[in-house]
Amino acid sequence: MRDSTTHQRSRYQSLDALTFVASTSTTFEFAIEGGGALVIEAHAPGLFRLSTGEAGTDRALDLAALLAREEPVGEATLEPMAGGWRIRQGEDVLSVYADPPRFAMHRQDRLLFCIGDEGRAGIGTGVDEPGWMLEIPLHDDDGIFGLGESQLALDRRGEHIVSDDPDAHALPLAWSQRGWGLHVNALGRVQHRIDSEPEEAGYFIEVAERRLDVFFYVGEPGEILSQYSQLTGRAGQPPLWSLGPWLRQAPQSSVEDLAASATQLKQSGFPIETLCMDGPAAWDIKGKQAFEWDASRLPDARAWLAQCKAADLKICAPGFPGVLQASEAFEELEDRGWLLTNDEGLAHVFEGVPATRNQPFGLLDLTHKDVYNFWCERNRQLFDDGIDAIACNAQLDIRDDVQARNGASGARLRELYPMLAARNLFDAAAWNKVPPEGVVWHRDTFPAAQRLPFVAGPTVPNTWEGLAESLRAALTTGASGVPVQSHEIGSQDMPLDAMTPELYVRWLMVGVFSAHFRFQGLPALLPSAFDEATQARVRTWLEWRYRLIPYVLGAIEDAARNGLPVQRSMALSFPDDPEAQAYESQYLLGPALLVAPLLESGDEVTVYFPAGEAWWDLATGWRYEGGTAWTFPCPDGHVPVFGRDGHILCLGTGGRHTGEFNSARLLEEVWLFGMPQVSPTVMRNKIRVMQMQGSSYIKGLEGLKIVPSEGLEVKRRGAEVRISRAR
């Protein structure tokens, strides 16, 4: 990788010297000596935007659609300094050096990062081809987090990530626990080479665009995610039922087998909310642009959907924006110009994929407004027929010679297409719902992916390492701004020899204490495949899941306000505690619960309690000081979970189906971890904590059982609860 980066650096020349031109309260323009302009915006508090190059080409692709907020809302002042200028926005200062052009970001006089270093520019433009590079020196203790899903490690140092590689599952946001972050606002190829030279640690970014447009963030990781989600858009709302257990269709089984398996599980005390049909697509685009259910799989689709509804089962059905080459619709849509084309202007024929039963197909050109609306309207009809969610993977390795109506091709089209497909399906699912809510089940990643909160987890081996990979994937996706990634409870696509009862229960517990999980329909991976003791533990943890649903959905709702994921790594939650970051498998579930899963065989685990706070064991009520590590026994499938001092855990009434929930009374108990100081995370309930004279006063707990930690007493005062120290 060292040689590769050195070679790549040689393809760029340093930017010529800068000269100040003009400024407003938000925007500062500089002329580049060799021609062109560089513009810096104080885009928002803690957020700067640097742009340069030719804007026209990118605007033709409507890159503004990647942003929820295009106009700057910050203010800054310009101060001259030796060799350049300082742009000051509150406590944040961006220093701009004129020759060679380089940049340094400070907060309260503390250097956070720089682009380039003494005597060497950190920004350059392509020599032979249009493009830009940025180079950021790294300290030994600089971790780089985000940038999409990784099953290897949370810190992305040592990796080479290519944004339009479908297998990379890349996302644009990167951040360091030192208090800075960045994202490149582009649809073209962006390459991230991190720590690529051992003797000169650095973060090397290549942008294959005529125009450079990059945002720099300043603040704690949580602040960065908040700013990023404000800028690029925040999560859509999932429905209540989506957080219960899902069941995936087994290979070679029918939908009738799937429904029968769910019924048997429910009768045995294992709740199932949603049936998830596997591919291929459950419907095709036929002649006259009509959708028709696949009669070979669903001879009477509406009748089967009605039967599932009667059994309190939701349906996630697979779709795909492809048109079989052998269908009547292909020629008709080609004549209309509604399919992606090749160099000759004809509809491009893709090789078959599982969604098309491996038959050749064309892709609907979703950049075309009429095509986009057509596909959305047809998918709405499927929801009218009775489906509840759509599964669709549209992140394909689209060849460079394939072109869309709006001119997108190559890397731009590879990133744009899955984004359009997912947004289209969410529009269909959320039709006439206020607030908009829906589920689009997909593995795709794309800019602003957090607007659609559900991302399916990876296929991993049925081993302890596979469980660890699943957890890393969820934590890295969350660190990249996506609130929800699902966990598969095992994999029906991998050998089963290593799946033991112990591993199965540990895997399920990670799913229970996560945003979402899905059972595999293969009989060997169902709870009923294991002994009675294992089945009893599974039932216990599923009961816990239903009690946690109001809290988990509240954490997803919070993501629409603060951008934080449901599962939060130690680096994201405790950036100032290096010891905590060493415990990569620990995580916060929402703001209040610390979870320490077992990722290897055994009956004990060492837990580190992040410094500066106390932590309360949910099983025993014992209190542990932060900054300490303890080893806990974990017999019979127990998992250590701890409440965060000053926080509240609101638990639901439980049950075996969300349809049994009383919408007027979702909560049953409130657990206090020390003296309450933080209003709780909980869906659709307004509970407020106030402090006064050494006590906490809480409104909104009418009718709920309150479980205080040791040393506290509870007194009800009408609609208000007073929590104070026991006398």
C-alpha positions in Angstrom: 0.0 0.0 0.0 3.0 2.3 0.6 4.1 2.1 -3.0 0.6 2.6 -4.2 0.1 5.8 -2.2 3.4 7.2 -3.3 2.5 6.5 -6.9 -0.9 8.1 -6.4 0.6 11.2 -4.9 2.7 11.7 -8.0 -0.5 12.0 -10.1 -1.3 15.4 -8.4 0.4 18.8 -8.3 0.2 21.1 -5.4 -2.3 23.9 -5.6 -0.8 27.3 -6.5 -0.7 30.1 -4.1 -3.9 31.7 -2.7 -4.9 35.3 -2.8 -7.8 36.7 -0.7 -10.6 38.1 -2.9 -13.8 38.9 -1.0 -15.9 37.8 2.0 -19.3 37.9 3.6 -20.3 36.9 7.1 -20.4 33.3 6.0 -18.3 32.9 2.8 -14.6 33.6 2.1 -13.3 33.5 -1.5 -9.7 33.1 -2.5 -8.2 33.1 -6.0 -5.8 30.3 -7.0 -2.7 31.7 -8.7 -2.9 29.3 -11.7 -6.6 30.0 -12.2 -9.8 29.1 -10.4 -11.2 29.9 -7.0 -11.4 28.3 -3.6 -14.3 29.1 -1.3 -14.6 28.4 2.4 -18.0 28.7 4.2 -18.7 28.8 7.9 -21.5 26.4 7.1 -22.8 26.0 10.7 -21.2 26.1 14.2 -18.5 23.5 14.2 -18.8 22.9 10.4 -16.7 24.4 7.6 -17.1 23.8 3.8 -14.3 24.0 1.3 -15.1 23.9 -2.4 -13.2 24.6 -5.5 -13.0 23.5 -9.2 -15.8 23.5 -11.8 -19.3 23.4 -10.3 -21.2 23.1 -13.6 -20.6 19.4 -14.2 -21.6 18.3 -10.8 -24.7 20.5 -10.7 -26.0 18.8 -13.8 -26.2 15.7 -11.5 -28.0 17.7 -8.8 -25.5 17.1 -6.1 -27.5 19.5 -3.9 -29.9 16.5 -3.5 -27.3 14.9 -1.3 -27.8 17.7 1.2 -30.8 18.5 3.3 -29.4 22.0 4.0 -27.5 23.7 1.1 -27.3 27.2 2.5 -24.8 28.1 5.2 -26.2 29.1 8.6 -23.0 29.9 10.4 -21.1 33.2 10.8 -17.3 33.8 10.9 -14.7 36.6 10.8 -11.5 36.8 8.8 -8.2 37.8 10.5 -4.8 38.2 8.8 -1.9 36.2 10.1 1.7 35.7 9.0 1.6 33.7 5.8 -2.2 33.6 5.5 -5.5 34.2 7.3 -7.6 32.8 10.2 -11.3 32.2 9.7 -12.8 32.3 13.2 -16.2 30.8 14.0 -16.8 31.0 17.8 -14.1 28.8 19.5 -13.2 27.1 16.2 -10.5 28.5 13.9 -9.5 27.4 10.4 -6.1 28.7 9.5 -5.5 29.1 5.8 -1.8 29.3 4.6 -1.3 31.0 1.2 1.9 29.4 -0.2 1.9 26.4 -0.4 -1.9 26.2 0.4 -2.5 24.2 3.6 -5.0 24.4 6.4 -5.1 23.8 10.1 -8.1 23.4 12.4 -8.0 24.5 16.0 -10.6 24.5 18.8 -9.7 26.6 21.8 -6.1 26.8 20.5 -5.8 23.0 20.4 -4.7 21.7 17.0 -7.2 19.1 15.8 -5.9 18.3 12.3 -4.1 19.8 9.4 -4.2 19.4 5.6 -0.6 19.3 4.6 2.3 20.1 7.0 5.2 22.5 7.2 6.6 23.1 3.8 4.3 20.7 1.9 0.8 21.4 0.5 -2.0 19.1 1.6 -4.2 19.8 -1.4 -3.5 19.1 -5.0 -5.2 18.9 -8.4 -4.8 16.1 -11.0 -2.0 16.4 -13.5 -3.3 14.2 -16.4 -7.0 13.7 -15.3 -9.5 15.9 -13.5 -9.4 15.2 -9.8 -8.3 16.3 -6.4 -6.3 14.9 -3.4 -6.2 15.8 0.2 -3.5 14.6 2.6 -3.9 14.8 6.4 -1.0 13.8 8.7 -2.1 11.5 11.5 -0.8 11.2 15.1 0.0 7.8 16.5 -3.1 7.8 18.6 -5.4 9.1 15.8 -8.2 6.6 15.1 -10.2 7.0 11.9 -13.8 5.8 12.3 -16.9 5.6 10.1 -16.5 5.3 6.3 -19.1 2.5 6.2 -19.3 -1.1 7.2 -16.3 -3.1 8.3 -16.2 -6.6 9.7 -12.5 -6.3 10.5 -12.1 -3.4 12.9 -13.8 -0.3 14.1 -10.7 1.8 13.5 -10.2 2.0 9.7 -6.4 2.7 9.7 -4.5 0.5 7.3 -7.5 0.2 4.9 -8.0 1.4 1.3 -11.7 2.1 0.8 -13.3 2.9 -2.6 -16.7 4.6 -2.5 -18.2 3.0 -5.6 -17.1 -0.6 -4.9 -20.3 -2.5 -4.1 -18.4 -4.9 -1.9 -16.8 -2.1 0.2 -20.2 -1.0 1.7 -18.6 2.5 2.0 -20.2 5.6 3.5 -18.8 9.1 3.2 -18.4 10.2 6.8 -15.0 9.8 8.6 -14.1 11.1 12.0 -11.4 10.9 14.6 -11.8 10.6 18.4 -9.5 13.6 18.6 -12.4 15.9 17.7 -12.6 16.3 13.9 -14.4 14.7 11.0 -15.0 15.2 7.3 -17.1 14.0 4.4 -16.6 14.6 0.7 -19.9 15.7 -1.0 -19.5 13.8 -4.3 -21.1 11.1 -6.4 -17.9 10.3 -8.2 -15.2 7.9 -7.0 -13.7 8.8 -3.6 -10.8 6.7 -2.4 -9.6 6.7 1.2 -6.1 5.4 2.0 -5.5 5.5 5.7 -2.1 5.2 7.5 -0.7 4.1 4.1 3.0 4.8 5.0 4.2 3.3 8.2 7.0 5.9 8.8 4.7 8.8 7.9 1.2 8.1 9.1 -1.4 9.9 7.0 -4.9 9.9 5.6 -4.8 10.3 1.8 -8.1 11.1 0.0 -8.6 11.1 -3.8 -11.7 12.6 -5.4 -12.3 11.8 -9.1 -14.3 15.0 -9.7 -13.6 18.3 -11.5 -14.9 20.0 -8.4 -13.8 19.5 -4.8 -16.5 19.9 -2.2 -15.7 18.7 1.3 -17.1 19.4 4.8 -14.9 19.6 7.9 -16.5 19.0 11.3 -15.2 20.0 14.7 -16.4 18.5 18.0 -17.0 15.3 19.9 -18.1 12.3 17.7 -21.7 12.7 18.8 -21.6 16.4 17.8 -20.2 15.4 14.4 -22.9 12.9 13.8 -25.5 15.5 14.8 -24.1 18.0 12.3 -23.7 15.4 9.6 -27.3 14.3 9.9 -28.6 17.8 10.0 -26.6 18.6 6.8 -27.4 15.4 4.8 -30.8 14.4 6.2 -32.0 12.4 9.1 -33.6 9.0 9.6 -37.0 8.1 8.5 -39.4 6.6 11.0 -39.8 2.8 11.3 -43.1 1.4 12.4 -43.5 -0.3 15.8 -44.0 -3.8 14.4 -40.6 -3.7 12.6 -38.7 -4.0 15.9 -40.1 -7.4 16.8 -38.4 -10.7 15.6 -38.3 -11.4 11.8 -38.1 -14.8 10.1 -36.3 -15.3 6.9 -37.5 -17.7 4.3 -35.3 -20.9 4.1 -33.7 -22.0 0.8 -35.8 -24.2 -1.4 -38.9 -23.6 0.8 -42.2 -22.1 -0.2 -44.0 -19.1 1.2 -46.5 -21.6 2.7 -43.6 -23.3 4.5 -42.5 -19.9 5.7 -45.9 -19.1 7.2 -46.2 -22.6 8.7 -42.8 -22.3 10.4 -43.8 -19.0 11.9 -47.0 -20.4 13.2 -45.2 -23.4 14.8 -42.7 -21.0 16.5 -45.4 -18.8 17.9 -47.3 -21.8 19.2 -44.0 -22.9 21.0 -43.6 -19.5 22.6 -41.2 -17.9 20.2 -42.8 -14.7 18.9 -42.5 -13.8 15.2 -43.6 -10.4 13.8 -42.6 -10.4 10.2 -42.0 -12.9 7.4 -39.2 -12.0 5.1 -39.4 -13.6 1.7 -36.1 -14.4 0.0 -35.4 -13.6 -3.6 -36.0 -13.6 -6.5 -38.3 -10.7 -6.8 -41.9 -11.6 -6.0 -43.3 -9.7 -9.0 -42.3 -8.8 -12.5 -42.9 -5.8 -14.8 -45.0 -7.3 -17.6 -46.4 -5.8 -20.8 -48.2 -2.5 -20.6 -45.9 -1.6 -17.6 -48.0 -3.6 -15.1 -46.7 -5.4 -12.0 -47.8 -9.0 -11.8 -47.1 -11.3 -8.8 -44.9 -14.3 -9.6 -47.5 -17.0 -10.0 -44.9 -19.8 -9.6 -44.3 -18.6 -6.0 -47.7 -17.0 -5.2 -50.5 -18.5 -7.2 -53.0 -16.3 -5.2 -50.9 -13.6 -3.7 -53.7 -11.6 -2.2 -55.3 -14.6 -0.5 -51.9 -15.6 1.0 -51.3 -12.1 2.2 -54.7 -11.9 3.8 -54.1 -15.2 5.6 -50.8 -13.8 7.0 -52.6 -10.7 8.2 -55.2 -12.9 10.0 -52.3 -14.6 11.8 -50.8 -11.3 12.9 -47.8 -11.6 10.5 -46.3 -8.8 8.5 -44.7 -9.4 5.1 -41.5 -8.1 3.7 -41.4 -9.1 0.0 -38.4 -8.8 -2.4 -38.6 -6.4 -5.3 -36.1 -5.2 -7.9 -36.1 -2.4 -10.5 -35.2 -4.7 -13.3 -37.1 -5.8 -16.4 -36.4 -9.2 -17.8 -35.0 -9.1 -21.4 -37.3 -11.9 -22.3 -40.5 -10.0 -21.2 -42.8 -8.0 -23.4 -42.1 -5.0 -21.3 -38.4 -4.8 -22.1 -38.9 -3.7 -25.7 -41.7 -1.3 -24.8 -39.7 0.4 -22.1 -36.6 0.5 -24.3 -38.6 2.3 -27.0 -39.7 4.8 -24.3 -36.1 5.4 -23.2 -37.0 4.2 -19.7 -34.0 1.9 -19.3 -30.3 2.5 -18.6 -28.5 2.5 -22.0 -25.2 1.5 -23.5 -22.8 3.4 -25.7 -25.1 2.8 -28.7 -28.1 4.3 -27.0 -29.8 0.9 -26.7 -31.0 -0.6 -23.4 -28.1 -2.2 -21.6 -28.6 -5.8 -20.9 -27.2 -6.9 -17.5 -26.2 -10.5 -16.7 -28.7 -12.2 -14.5 -28.7 -11.9 -10.7 -30.5 -13.8 -8.0 -33.3 -11.2 -8.0 -34.1 -12.0 -11.6 -33.6 -15.8 -11.3 -30.2 -15.3 -13.0 -32.0 -14.2 -16.2 -30.6 -11.2 -18.3 -32.4 -7.9 -17.6 -32.5 -4.1 -18.1 -32.6 -1.6 -15.3 -35.3 1.1 -15.0 -33.6 4.5 -15.3 -34.7 6.0 -12.0 -32.9 9.3 -12.8 -35.8 9.9 -15.2 -38.6 11.6 -13.3 -41.4 9.7 -15.1 -39.7 6.4 -14.5 -39.1 7.2 -10.9 -42.8 8.1 -10.4 -44.0 5.1 -12.3 -42.0 2.7 -10.1 -43.1 4.4 -6.9 -46.8 4.2 -7.9 -46.5 0.5 -8.8 -44.9 -0.3 -5.5 -47.6 1.6 -3.7 -50.1 -0.8 -5.3 -48.2 -3.7 -3.7 -48.7 -2.1 -0.3 -52.4 -1.9 -1.1 -52.3 -5.6 -1.9 -51.0 -6.3 1.6 -47.2 -6.2 1.9 -45.7 -4.2 4.7 -42.1 -3.7 3.6 -39.9 -4.2 0.5 -36.5 -5.9 0.3 -34.3 -4.6 -2.5 -30.6 -4.7 -3.2 -29.8 -2.4 -6.1 -26.0 -1.7 -5.5 -24.7 -3.4 -8.6 -21.3 -3.3 -10.3 -22.6 -1.2 -13.2 -20.1 -1.0 -16.0 -18.5 2.4 -16.9 -20.2 2.4 -20.4 -23.7 2.3 -18.9 -25.4 5.7 -18.9 -28.5 7.2 -17.3 -30.8 9.9 -18.8 -29.3 12.6 -16.6 -25.8 11.8 -17.8 -24.6 9.8 -14.8 -22.3 6.9 -15.6 -19.5 5.0 -14.1 -18.8 5.6 -10.4 -21.5 8.3 -10.2 -24.1 6.0 -11.4 -22.9 3.1 -9.2 -23.5 5.4 -6.1 -26.5 7.2 -7.4 -28.6 4.2 -8.4 -29.0 2.4 -5.1 -29.7 5.8 -3.4 -32.6 6.5 -5.9 -34.0 2.9 -5.6 -34.0 3.0 -1.7 -35.6 6.5 -1.6 -38.2 5.5 -4.1 -39.2 2.5 -2.1 -39.4 4.5 1.1 -41.6 7.0 -0.7 -43.9 4.1 -1.6 -43.9 2.6 1.9 -44.5 6.0 3.6 -47.3 7.1 1.3 -50.1 8.9 3.2 -48.4 8.3 6.5 -47.8 11.2 8.9 -45.0 11.2 10.0 -43.6 9.3 7.1 -42.6 5.8 8.2 -41.7 2.6 6.5 -39.1 -0.1 6.1 -36.8 -0.7 3.1 -34.7 -3.8 3.7 -31.4 -3.5 1.9 -27.7 -4.1 2.0 -26.9 -1.1 -0.1 -24.8 1.9 1.1 -24.8 5.3 -0.5 -24.5 9.0 0.4 -27.0 10.1 3.0 -28.0 6.4 3.7 -29.0 7.4 7.2 -32.3 8.8 5.8 -33.4 5.2 5.5 -32.5 3.6 8.8 -32.7 -0.1 8.1 -29.6 -1.7 6.7 -29.4 -5.5 6.6 -26.4 -7.1 8.2 -23.7 -9.1 6.4 -23.6 -12.9 5.8 -21.0 -14.2 8.2 -19.8 -17.7 9.3 -21.7 -19.6 12.0 -18.8 -19.3 14.3 -17.7 -17.1 17.2 -15.7 -15.0 14.8 -18.8 -14.7 12.7 -20.7 -13.2 15.7 -17.9 -10.8 16.2 -17.9 -9.8 12.6 -21.7 -9.1 12.8 -21.2 -6.9 15.8 -18.3 -5.0 14.2 -20.4 -4.4 11.1 -23.3 -2.9 13.1 -20.9 -0.7 15.2 -19.0 0.6 12.1 -22.2 1.3 10.2 -23.6 3.2 13.2 -20.3 5.2 13.5 -20.9 6.2 9.8 -24.3 7.8 10.7 -26.8 5.0 10.0 -29.1 4.4 13.0 -30.1 0.8 12.4 -28.2 -2.3 11.2 -29.9 -5.7 11.6 -28.2 -8.8 13.0 -28.8 -12.2 11.3 -29.1 -14.9 14.0 -26.7 -17.2 12.2 -26.5 -17.7 8.5 -28.4 -20.2 6.4 -25.9 -19.6 3.6 -22.9 -20.9 5.6 -21.9 -24.3 7.1 -23.7 -25.2 10.3 -21.2 -27.4 12.1 -19.9 -24.7 14.5 -23.3 -23.5 15.6 -23.6 -24.7 19.2 -26.4 -24.0 21.7 -24.0 -21.7 23.6 -23.1 -19.7 20.5 -26.8 -19.5 19.4 -27.9 -18.0 22.7 -25.0 -15.5 22.7 -25.8 -14.5 19.2 -29.5 -14.0 20.0 -28.6 -11.8 23.0 -26.6 -9.5 20.7 -29.7 -9.3 18.5 -32.0 -8.6 21.5 -29.8 -5.8 22.7 -29.5 -4.2 19.3 -31.7 -2.2 16.9 -33.0 -5.2 15.0 -32.5 -8.9 14.4 -33.8 -11.7 12.1 -34.1 -15.4 12.6 -33.1 -17.7 9.8 -35.8 -20.0 8.4 -33.5 -23.0 8.0 -34.7 -25.6 10.6 -31.2 -26.1 12.0 -31.0 -22.4 12.9 -34.5 -22.0 14.5 -34.8 -22.0 18.3 -36.8 -25.3 18.1 -33.7 -27.1 16.8 -32.0 -26.9 20.3 -32.6 -28.6 23.6 -35.2 -27.5 26.1 -32.8 -25.6 28.3 -31.6 -23.6 25.3 -35.2 -23.0 24.2 -36.1 -21.7 27.7 -33.2 -19.2 27.5 -34.3 -18.0 24.1 -37.9 -17.4 25.3 -36.5 -15.4 28.3 -34.5 -13.2 26.0 -37.3 -12.7 23.6 -39.5 -11.5 26.5 -36.8 -9.0 27.3 -36.8 -7.9 23.7 -40.5 -7.0 23.8 -40.0 -5.1 27.1 -37.1 -3.1 25.4 -39.0 -2.2 22.3 -40.3 1.2 23.6 -36.7 2.1 24.5 -35.2 0.9 21.3 -37.7 2.7 19.1 -37.1 5.8 21.2 -33.4 5.5 20.4 -34.3 5.4 16.7 -36.6 8.4 17.1 -33.7 10.2 18.8 -31.6 9.5 15.7 -33.9 11.8 13.8 -33.0 14.5 16.3 -29.4 13.9 17.2 -28.0 11.5 14.5 -26.8 8.9 17.0 -27.2 5.2 16.2 -28.9 2.7 18.4 -25.7 0.7 19.0 -22.8 3.0 19.9 -19.2 2.0 20.1 -16.9 3.0 23.0 -14.9 5.3 20.6 -18.2 7.1 19.6 -19.5 7.4 23.2 -16.3 7.9 25.2 -13.7 9.5 22.9 -11.7 10.9 25.8 -11.3 7.5 27.5 -8.6 5.5 25.6 -9.1 2.5 28.0 -12.7 2.3 27.0 -11.9 2.3 23.3 -9.7 -0.8 23.8 -12.9 -2.8 24.7 -14.2 -2.8 21.1 -16.9 -5.4 21.7 -18.6 -3.4 24.4 -21.2 -0.9 23.3 -24.0 1.4 24.4 -27.5 0.5 23.5 -29.1 3.9 23.2 -27.8 6.4 25.8 -28.5 4.4 29.0 -27.4 0.8 28.7 -23.9 -0.6 28.5 -23.8 -4.1 27.0 -20.8 -6.5 27.2 -21.5 -9.5 25.0 -19.5 -12.7 25.1 -17.8 -13.3 21.7 -16.0 -16.5 22.6 -16.9 -19.7 24.4 -16.9 -19.4 28.2 -18.9 -18.3 31.2 -17.2 -15.0 32.2 -16.4 -11.7 30.6 -14.3 -8.7 31.6 -16.2 -5.4 31.5 -14.6 -2.0 31.6 -16.7 0.8 33.0 -16.0 4.1 31.2 -14.5 6.8 33.5 -16.4 9.7 35.0 -19.6 7.9 35.6 -21.0 5.1 37.8 -22.7 2.0 36.4 -25.5 -0.2 37.8 -25.8 -3.9 37.2 -29.3 -4.7 35.9 -29.2 -8.2 37.4 -28.0 -7.3 40.9 -28.5 -3.6 41.3 -24.9 -3.2 42.4 -23.0 0.0 41.6 -19.6 0.1 39.9 -17.3 3.1 39.7 -16.2 4.3 36.2 -12.6 3.8 35.2 -12.5 0.3 36.6 -12.6 -3.2 35.0 -14.3 -6.2 36.6 -14.7 -9.8 35.5 -18.3 -11.1 35.7 -19.6 -14.7 35.7 -22.1 -15.3 32.9 -23.7 -18.7 33.6 -26.7 -20.1 31.7 -26.6 -17.6 28.9 -26.5 -14.5 31.1 -25.2 -11.3 29.5 -23.9 -8.4 31.6 -25.9 -5.2 31.0 -25.4 -2.1 33.1 -27.4 1.1 33.5 -25.7 4.5 33.2 -25.7 6.7 36.3 -28.2 9.5 36.0 -30.3 7.8 33.3 -33.7 6.1 33.3 -34.7 2.8 31.6 -38.4 2.7 30.6 -39.6 -0.9 30.0 -42.7 -1.9 28.2 -45.4 -4.3 29.2 -44.0 -7.1 27.0 -46.1 -9.7 25.2 -45.7 -11.9 22.2 -46.7 -9.5 19.5 -46.6 -5.7 19.1 -50.3 -5.9 18.1 -51.0 -6.6 21.8 -49.4 -3.4 22.9 -51.8 -0.8 24.4 -50.9 2.4 22.6 -52.3 4.4 25.5 -50.0 2.5 28.0 -46.9 1.2 26.3 -44.8 1.4 29.5 -45.0 -0.7 32.7 -41.8 -0.1 34.7 -39.2 2.6 35.2 -35.7 1.7 36.4 -33.6 4.4 38.0 -29.8 4.3 37.8 -28.8 6.6 40.6 -30.3 10.1 40.9 -32.1 10.8 37.6 -30.5 13.7 35.7 -31.4 12.9 32.0 -34.8 12.7 30.5 -35.3 9.1 29.3 -35.2 7.7 25.8 -38.6 6.3 25.1 -40.9 6.3 22.1 -43.9 8.5 21.9 -43.9 9.4 25.6 -43.1 12.7 27.1 -41.2 12.2 30.4 -39.2 15.1 31.7 -36.6 15.2 34.5 -35.9 18.3 36.5 -33.5 18.9 39.4 -34.2 21.2 42.3 -32.7 21.4 45.8 -30.8 18.1 45.6 -33.9 16.1 44.3 -35.1 15.1 40.9 -38.7 15.8 39.9 -40.1 13.7 37.0 -43.3 14.3 35.1 -45.0 11.7 32.9 -44.7 8.6 35.1 -48.4 8.3 36.0 -49.4 4.7 36.7 -45.9 3.3 36.2 -44.0 1.1 38.7 -40.7 2.8 39.7 -37.7 0.7 40.6 -35.1 3.0 42.4 -31.5 2.1 42.9 -30.2 1.6 46.4 -30.1 4.7 48.5 -33.0 6.5 46.8 -36.6 7.0 47.9 -39.6 7.7 45.7 -42.5 10.0 46.6 -45.5 10.6 44.3 -46.8 14.2 44.3 -49.9 14.0 42.1 -48.7 13.9 38.5 -45.1 14.4 39.6 -42.6 12.0 41.2 -39.9 13.2 43.6 -36.7 11.2 43.8 -34.4 12.0 46.7 -31.6 10.5 48.8 -32.9 8.1 51.4 -32.7 9.5 54.9 
